[in-house]
Amino acid sequence: MDTVVVSVTIFVLAIFVGFEVITKVPPTLHTPLMSGSNAISGITIVGALLSAGTQHTTLTTILGFAAVVFAMINVVGGFLVTDRMLKMFRRKH
């Protein structure tokens, strides 16, 4: 039971710290952070695939699948936003 409490506490603190850090980012740093976030999400996808693929328990498979889905949403969304931003700088012929 102690492990569950510690894990939930770390998870809640990570959510709080992540929210506080992200809300303090100025708009000029958004694009470099987006590319870094996409790289981290790519690593997350690999780890999530490994977690879901090992099938130790049903819980690890479900959490691994959920991690894959959320990381893919983040990667695809990041690329779409970056592509849209780069289109703004293209010359019109």
ABEGO torsion letter per residue (X at the ends): XAAAAAAAAAAAAAAAAAAAAAAABBAAAAAAAAAAAAAAAAAAAAAAAAAAAAGABAAAAAAAAAAAAAAAAAAAAAAAAAAAAAAAABBBX
